[in-house]
Amino acid sequence: TESGAYAKLLSYVARDVQVSEVEPDLIVSNEIPDEVLDLTRGRTMLFLGGECRIERKHSIEKAFGLKELIWPGTNKTSTKLPFLLPFLPKADIVVLLPRFAHHSYKQALDEAKRIGKTTVIMPGGFGHSNIVRCIQQQVLGVMV
């Protein structure tokens, strides 16, 4: 039966998938390393690329103690460098999400570097553990 197949599927999922695989971003702020929190707490971070989802935005702000996460998202006008430039002075940390970004966003990252912003290139997703790893490797020089 259809409900029997559904129950069987749920049992496979429950047996084979761990919570950490399903929701890797549910890291509470006390699990973010202190050296990363020292860099992010009270600061403004700018994400270049991807679509902003409010719940994800708030989760990142809370976990990293950010003053604000600016995440303009992507659309036809936001792929142009002039659209992105006004966000740069507001940010302390500029993060490029190349997997989800238009190629012109690299120019915005280069401009952020030029004006002295902390910059991070974050391949993969934008989960908490990936943010931590990229900051540790690229900004703090920690091999993880």
C-alpha positions in Angstrom: 0.0 0.0 0.0 1.0 3.6 -0.4 0.9 4.3 3.3 3.0 1.2 4.0 5.6 2.4 1.4 5.6 5.8 3.1 6.1 4.3 6.5 9.0 2.1 5.2 10.6 5.2 3.6 10.4 7.1 6.9 11.9 4.1 8.8 14.9 4.2 6.3 15.3 7.9 6.8 15.1 7.6 10.6 17.7 4.8 10.6 20.2 6.1 8.0 20.1 9.9 8.4 21.5 11.7 11.4 20.2 15.0 12.6 23.6 16.6 11.8 23.2 15.6 8.2 19.7 17.0 7.9 20.2 20.3 9.7 24.0 21.1 9.9 23.2 24.8 10.6 21.6 24.3 14.0 24.8 25.1 15.8 24.2 27.3 18.8 26.5 30.3 19.3 28.5 28.6 22.1 29.7 26.1 19.6 31.3 28.7 17.4 35.0 28.9 18.3 35.9 32.0 20.4 38.5 33.1 17.8 35.8 33.3 15.2 33.4 35.0 17.5 36.1 37.6 18.4 36.2 38.4 14.7 32.4 38.5 14.0 30.7 39.7 17.3 29.2 43.1 16.9 30.2 43.4 13.3 28.4 43.6 10.0 28.8 40.8 7.4 27.9 41.1 3.7 27.0 38.0 1.7 27.6 38.3 -2.1 25.5 35.6 -3.8 22.6 33.3 -3.0 19.1 34.1 -2.0 18.4 35.6 1.4 16.1 33.6 3.5 15.0 35.5 6.6 15.2 32.5 8.9 18.7 31.6 7.7 19.8 35.2 7.9 18.6 35.5 11.6 20.2 32.2 12.4 23.6 33.3 11.1 23.3 36.7 12.9 22.5 35.1 16.2 25.1 32.3 16.0 28.0 34.6 15.1 26.9 37.6 17.2 26.6 39.8 14.2 25.3 43.3 14.4 23.8 42.6 11.0 24.1 40.3 8.0 23.5 42.2 4.8 22.4 39.8 2.1 21.1 41.6 -1.0 20.3 38.3 -2.8 20.5 37.9 -6.6 18.3 39.2 -9.3 18.8 40.9 -12.7 19.8 44.2 -11.2 21.8 42.8 -8.3 24.3 41.1 -10.7 25.8 44.4 -11.7 28.7 45.8 -9.8 27.1 49.3 -9.3 24.3 47.7 -7.3 26.7 46.0 -4.9 29.2 48.9 -4.3 27.0 50.8 -1.8 26.9 47.8 0.5 30.7 47.5 0.8 31.3 50.5 3.2 28.7 49.2 5.6 30.3 45.8 5.9 33.2 44.7 8.1 33.4 41.3 6.6 32.6 40.5 2.9 31.8 36.9 2.0 31.7 35.7 -1.6 29.5 32.7 -2.2 30.9 31.7 -5.6 28.5 28.7 -6.0 25.6 31.1 -5.9 27.1 34.3 -7.3 27.3 36.0 -10.6 30.9 36.4 -11.9 30.7 40.2 -11.4 30.5 39.6 -7.6 34.3 38.8 -7.8 34.8 42.4 -8.8 32.9 43.5 -5.7 35.1 41.2 -3.5 38.2 42.7 -5.1 36.9 46.2 -4.3 36.2 45.2 -0.7 39.9 44.0 -0.4 41.0 47.3 -2.0 39.2 49.3 0.7 40.5 47.2 3.5 37.6 44.9 4.3 38.1 41.4 5.7 37.1 39.1 2.8 36.2 35.4 2.7 35.5 33.2 -0.3 33.1 30.5 0.8 32.7 27.6 -1.6 29.9 25.2 -0.9 26.9 26.2 1.2 26.4 28.9 3.8 26.0 26.7 6.8 27.5 27.7 10.1 30.2 25.1 10.0 31.3 26.2 6.5 31.4 29.8 7.6 33.5 28.8 10.6 35.9 26.7 8.5 36.4 29.4 5.9 37.0 32.2 8.4 39.5 30.0 10.3 41.4 29.1 7.2 41.3 32.3 5.2 41.3 35.0 7.9 42.8 33.4 11.0 45.2 31.1 9.1 44.1 28.0 11.1 44.3 24.7 9.3 41.2 22.7 10.0 
